Amino acid sequence: MSNLLFPDDDDPQDDDSDDLPEKIEELKEKKTGRKKAGRPKKKEPKAASPVAEPAGPVENHGPAAETWPEPQSVPAGTTDPEPSDEAPTKAGSVPSGVVRIPAGSVRGRDRRGLLMIGDPHLEARVPGFRRDDFPAVALGKFRWCVNFAASENLQPFLLGDLFQLPRDNPNWLLSEIFACLTDPIPAIYGNHDVRENLLMPHDSINLLFTSGHLHLLSDRPWIGSVQGHPVVVGGSSWGQSIPEQVDSTALNADLVVWLTHHDIISPGYESGRLKPAGLPGIDLVVNGHIHRRLETVSHGSTHWMTPGNITRRTRSDASRTHLPAVLRIRPSIGTDTDDANAVPGSEFRFTVRKTEWIADWIEVPHAAFDDVFHEHIQTEDDEETGSAFIADLAQLTKRRTETGAGLMQFLTTNVQQFEEPVAAEIMRLAREVTHGENES
């Protein structure tokens, strides 16, 4: 596969690798007796084709949905669509064939632009060292993004990881999300949205897909109009293949965007697994999964962008410098270049078929880092009096982080004083009571 190059790193550490399951359940044999292709141990498994079938019938009982034409997945070198049984490489997802967008009328009203919302990670608990009401704050950020898109006549898209936990999310959280989505939003799912690396009926996000509040882009693309320009937006969810090529000549699209939720290498994030490359017919790839904004990478006529997420879950140097923001994409003609909403210096311009487009970041309202995270306590080690141990224990009692992040940090710092079997048992019990929430 020549379009993506795979590094030899078997165990990269991405921004949310601490939440990945240690094992992935093997798929059952098909009724024919033929087994699915093998899966990598931890990272993105190979899907049957770049456009996956939904886990179940998609019935729309929610907001009025647009009707989109079904894409055709054509493996390279063939003429008829057929599923691919090619095994994944150790690097996870591989490019697969050609996706052809059939001719069809543009649906919906004309938009001023597109708005990409990265990784909200909504949950009912307060994560890590957050000291505020994170569930309400994260919901507020997601609601602000949806409302901003509506007020500016932008078409919003979700880059995956709407949820932090794939299942058993409380009803109040689901109800708040339903209330936000008065209009359906095209989306892909991320690794945190699914328990088994495939969309299953019991995953919380499946409820939003089946109700019509979200539309699965890896099932069918969004085809719309942006200031009179026909635009196609498709997507590959977590573990699904990125197509080698997209053929939209039948539609005569002025811009083709592909959304991904993959471990993609970019400047400042060299530990990824997939290397960007030129993908014919795809003008812009917008990737979720990575929790900070990265430099745009261009290969041929394909530009790869990583907007980062809209929430900050972990207390780290990367979170301290990260600016929660969403990515806006618009034609440059008729666009106000002095827009007060744009982050200064974030503008990226690119030209597609004689039309210049502007991608810029819109800051999402947020509090200062030190106001939402517990301070980092530094103590001097005093082996004779044990004062550091006592001080750490006092701070642990004071902070009482809901997911046990403080407990795990305290134990990691102090467990070395015990013999190895005792230390190992202490850490095992700690992981058990915190459900492995803070493992790396």
Summary of the structure (lengths in Angstrom):
residues: 440
radius of gyration: 22.5
end to end distance: 31.1
largest distance: 77.4
contacts: 1425
relative contact order: 0.15
helix: 20%
strand: 21%
